Amino acid sequence: MSEYFEILTKDLSTLLRGIGYQIVRKQRTHLRVEKMTKAGMHRMTIPHLSPLAPGTLDDILTTVSLWNHLSKTDLLEMLKK
């Protein structure tokens, strides 16, 4: 997981909003996001931790890439910008 770098939850939520996700609930410890895709409604809970642990980030990016037909590499490049 050496390709990962320190990612803050706010940076990840900005990326997700940029590809069509909406924040539907905010709590002190988690964010709930959702997006309608061709496969159906994708709902996901993201921990409100900064920075995100590499394994957590990897899991989120894997899930988002599958639901949105984007590569994890593309998502990481978007996060770096």
N, CA, C and O of each residue as an XYZ file, in Angstrom:
324
protein
N       0.817     -1.191      0.000
C       0.000      0.000      0.000
C       0.858      1.251      0.000
O       0.450      2.286      0.527
N       2.018      1.165     -0.574
C       2.928      2.296     -0.578
C       2.411      3.443     -1.441
O       2.881      4.572     -1.300
N       1.437      3.175     -2.347
C       0.925      4.248     -3.184
C      -0.009      5.175     -2.420
O      -0.354      6.247     -2.918
N      -0.422      4.783     -1.221
C      -1.318      5.611     -0.428
C      -0.529      6.651      0.345
O       0.632      6.441      0.696
N      -1.159      7.738      0.594
C      -0.562      8.838      1.317
C      -1.590      9.306      2.326
O      -2.700      8.774      2.365
N      -1.257     10.262      3.122
C      -2.154     10.713      4.176
C      -3.380     11.394      3.568
O      -3.276     12.451      2.946
N      -4.528     10.775      3.759
C      -5.789     11.298      3.220
C      -6.702     11.678      4.380
O      -6.922     10.893      5.302
N      -7.220     12.876      4.316
C      -8.174     13.333      5.314
C      -9.585     13.001      4.834
O      -9.837     12.925      3.631
N     -10.489     12.807      5.769
C     -11.872     12.484      5.424
C     -12.478     13.576      4.553
O     -13.237     13.278      3.631
N     -12.152     14.840      4.834
C     -12.734     15.927      4.031
C     -12.272     15.845      2.577
O     -13.036     16.171      1.669
N     -11.020     15.408      2.344
C     -10.533     15.256      0.971
C     -11.268     14.127      0.258
O     -11.617     14.251     -0.916
N     -11.499     13.032      0.966
C     -12.227     11.907      0.384
C     -13.677     12.286      0.108
O     -14.218     11.924     -0.937
N     -14.311     13.005      1.020
C     -15.708     13.395      0.793
C     -15.810     14.371     -0.376
O     -16.802     14.349     -1.105
N     -14.812     15.224     -0.568
C     -14.788     16.124     -1.721
C     -14.694     15.328     -3.014
O     -15.394     15.628     -3.981
N     -13.830     14.312     -3.038
C     -13.708     13.446     -4.208
C     -15.034     12.754     -4.502
O     -15.491     12.737     -5.645
N     -15.646     12.186     -3.473
C     -16.896     11.449     -3.667
C     -18.012     12.358     -4.177
O     -18.793     11.960     -5.041
N     -18.086     13.571     -3.646
C     -19.091     14.518     -4.151
C     -18.807     14.857     -5.613
O     -19.735     15.049     -6.399
N     -17.530     14.931     -5.975
C     -17.147     15.245     -7.339
C     -17.549     14.183     -8.350
O     -17.708     14.479     -9.534
N     -17.715     12.937     -7.888
C     -18.136     11.881     -8.816
C     -19.600     11.494     -8.595
O     -20.044     10.437     -9.044
N     -20.343     12.356     -7.903
C     -21.787     12.185     -7.839
C     -22.386     11.701     -6.539
O     -23.606     11.565     -6.452
N     -21.581     11.435     -5.521
C     -22.126     11.008     -4.235
C     -22.672     12.211     -3.484
O     -22.190     13.332     -3.641
N     -23.680     11.961     -2.669
C     -24.243     12.984     -1.802
C     -24.045     12.561     -0.354
O     -24.199     11.388     -0.014
N     -23.706     13.511      0.481
C     -23.635     13.239      1.919
C     -25.051     13.331      2.449
O     -25.683     14.385      2.380
N     -25.549     12.222      2.981
C     -26.926     12.190      3.458
C     -27.022     12.267      4.975
O     -28.089     12.547      5.522
N     -25.903     12.018      5.654
C     -25.908     12.117      7.114
C     -24.488     12.344      7.612
O     -23.538     11.718      7.141
N     -24.365     13.241      8.562
C     -23.076     13.479      9.209
C     -23.243     13.240     10.699
O     -24.173     13.745     11.329
N     -22.330     12.467     11.241
C     -22.279     12.287     12.680
C     -20.865     12.627     13.115
O     -19.995     12.875     12.279
N     -20.638     12.640     14.391
C     -19.292     12.984     14.875
C     -18.252     11.984     14.418
O     -17.093     12.347     14.216
N     -18.642     10.732     14.251
C     -17.661      9.693     13.941
C     -17.738      9.153     12.526
O     -16.805      8.489     12.076
N     -18.836      9.422     11.802
C     -19.023      8.832     10.471
C     -19.774      9.777      9.540
O     -20.513     10.661      9.973
N     -19.558      9.559      8.247
C     -20.342     10.205      7.195
C     -21.071      9.110      6.435
O     -20.525      8.027      6.224
N     -22.294      9.386      6.028
C     -23.046      8.443      5.208
C     -23.220      9.088      3.840
O     -23.743     10.198      3.736
N     -22.782      8.392      2.788
C     -22.898      8.911      1.424
C     -23.676      7.916      0.575
O     -23.727      6.724      0.879
N     -24.283      8.429     -0.501
C     -24.990      7.548     -1.405
C     -24.996      8.130     -2.811
O     -24.849      9.335     -3.016
N     -25.173      7.223     -3.775
C     -25.213      7.605     -5.188
C     -26.021      6.557     -5.944
O     -25.878      5.356     -5.717
N     -26.870      7.035     -6.847
C     -27.602      6.120     -7.716
C     -26.688      5.776     -8.894
O     -26.209      6.671     -9.591
N     -26.450      4.489     -9.113
C     -25.631      4.023    -10.226
C     -26.483      3.118    -11.108
O     -27.639      2.843    -10.786
N     -25.923      2.659    -12.209
C     -26.651      1.739    -13.086
C     -26.965      0.431    -12.368
O     -27.941     -0.243    -12.696
N     -26.141      0.075    -11.395
C     -26.350     -1.162    -10.642
C     -27.321     -0.982     -9.481
O     -27.703     -1.965     -8.845
N     -27.727      0.244     -9.195
C     -28.634      0.509     -8.086
C     -28.067      1.580     -7.165
O     -27.081      2.241     -7.490
N     -28.703      1.736     -6.018
C     -28.263      2.744     -5.046
C     -27.053      2.219     -4.286
O     -27.101      1.147     -3.683
N     -25.965      2.989     -4.320
C     -24.768      2.619     -3.554
C     -24.704      3.505     -2.324
O     -24.600      4.728     -2.418
N     -24.769      2.859     -1.167
C     -24.686      3.559      0.114
C     -23.418      3.104      0.817
O     -23.052      1.930      0.771
N     -22.756      4.051      1.468
C     -21.488      3.732      2.116
C     -21.320      4.623      3.343
O     -21.686      5.798      3.330
N     -20.769      4.050      4.384
C     -20.451      4.799      5.594
C     -18.941      4.961      5.656
O     -18.194      3.995      5.505
N     -18.502      6.196      5.879
C     -17.080      6.514      5.921
C     -16.735      7.016      7.319
O     -17.411      7.904      7.839
N     -15.700      6.463      7.931
C     -15.317      6.959      9.248
C     -14.805      8.393      9.161
O     -14.129      8.763      8.201
N     -15.125      9.176     10.148
C     -14.686     10.564     10.195
C     -13.383     10.624     10.995
O     -13.314     11.224     12.068
N     -12.367      9.992     10.445
C     -11.039      9.960     11.060
C     -10.075     10.684     10.145
O     -10.190     10.594      8.923
N      -9.152     11.381     10.710
C      -8.151     12.043      9.881
C      -6.788     11.812     10.489
O      -6.575     12.155     11.652
N      -5.869     11.249      9.756
C      -6.035     10.709      8.414
C      -6.685      9.326      8.460
O      -6.731      8.676      9.504
N      -7.185      8.896      7.301
C      -7.766      7.554      7.194
C      -6.649      6.518      7.191
O      -5.585      6.746      6.616
N      -6.890      5.394      7.825
C      -5.920      4.297      7.827
C      -5.793      3.766      6.397
O      -6.782      3.734      5.665
N      -4.598      3.351      5.993
C      -4.403      2.853      4.624
C      -5.351      1.725      4.236
O      -5.850      1.712      3.110
N      -5.612      0.789      5.126
C      -6.519     -0.317      4.829
C      -7.947      0.151      4.641
O      -8.662     -0.360      3.779
N      -8.367      1.114      5.435
C      -9.712      1.680      5.313
C      -9.850      2.408      3.986
O     -10.846      2.243      3.281
N      -8.854      3.208      3.648
C      -8.872      3.925      2.380
C      -8.892      2.945      1.210
O      -9.625      3.150      0.242
N      -8.102      1.897      1.291
C      -8.064      0.890      0.229
C      -9.433      0.255      0.039
O      -9.878      0.074     -1.095
N     -10.102     -0.084      1.125
C     -11.430     -0.694      1.049
C     -12.441      0.266      0.428
O     -13.238     -0.143     -0.417
N     -12.421      1.526      0.830
C     -13.342      2.522      0.292
C     -13.091      2.706     -1.207
O     -14.036      2.715     -1.995
N     -11.831      2.853     -1.600
C     -11.512      3.060     -3.013
C     -11.868      1.841     -3.861
O     -12.319      1.987     -4.996
N     -11.668      0.644     -3.319
C     -12.048     -0.579     -4.036
C     -13.548     -0.607     -4.287
O     -13.994     -0.883     -5.400
N     -14.311     -0.324     -3.264
C     -15.767     -0.334     -3.376
C     -16.253      0.731     -4.360
O     -17.091      0.455     -5.219
N     -15.725      1.938     -4.230
C     -16.128      3.028     -5.123
C     -15.747      2.702     -6.569
O     -16.519      2.969     -7.490
N     -14.571      2.134     -6.766
C     -14.143      1.821     -8.134
C     -15.051      0.765     -8.767
O     -15.358      0.853     -9.956
N     -15.473     -0.208     -8.010
C     -16.363     -1.248     -8.543
C     -17.739     -0.692     -8.897
O     -18.278     -1.008     -9.958
N     -18.302      0.119     -8.035
C     -19.636      0.661     -8.267
C     -19.663      1.690     -9.387
O     -20.697      1.885    -10.026
N     -18.529      2.351     -9.630
C     -18.504      3.444    -10.603
C     -17.692      3.139    -11.854
O     -17.526      4.002    -12.715
N     -17.189      1.919    -11.956
C     -16.397      1.505    -13.124
C     -15.220      2.443    -13.373
O     -14.940      2.830    -14.507
N     -14.540      2.798    -12.288
C     -13.321      3.599    -12.341
C     -12.204      2.771    -11.727
O     -12.459      1.928    -10.867
N     -10.987      2.998    -12.152
C      -9.876      2.275    -11.541
C      -9.469      2.963    -10.233
O      -9.672      4.165    -10.056
N      -8.896      2.179     -9.332
C      -8.394      2.762     -8.088
C      -7.282      3.760     -8.378
O      -7.136      4.756     -7.669
N      -6.502      3.495     -9.414
C      -5.432      4.409     -9.806
C      -6.009      5.772    -10.189
O      -5.473      6.810     -9.800
N      -7.101      5.764    -10.952
C      -7.747      7.025    -11.324
C      -8.270      7.757    -10.086
O      -8.129      8.975     -9.977
N      -8.861      7.026     -9.173
C      -9.365      7.647     -7.940
C      -8.227      8.241     -7.122
O      -8.363      9.339     -6.581
N      -7.111      7.534     -7.024
C      -5.959      8.076     -6.290
C      -5.422      9.343     -6.949
O      -5.049     10.293     -6.262
N      -5.382      9.355     -8.270
C      -4.919     10.554     -8.984
C      -5.855     11.731     -8.707
O      -5.399     12.861     -8.532
N      -7.162     11.467     -8.667
C      -8.118     12.535     -8.348
C      -7.903     13.058     -6.929
O      -8.033     14.256     -6.678
N      -7.576     12.159     -6.006
C      -7.331     12.571     -4.620
C      -6.071     13.426     -4.492
O      -6.014     14.320     -3.648
N      -5.072     13.161     -5.315
C      -3.815     13.889     -5.235
C      -3.949     15.326     -5.732
O      -3.128     16.179     -5.394
N      -4.977     15.596     -6.532
C      -5.149     16.945     -7.107
C      -5.745     17.895     -6.123
O      -5.955     19.065     -6.444
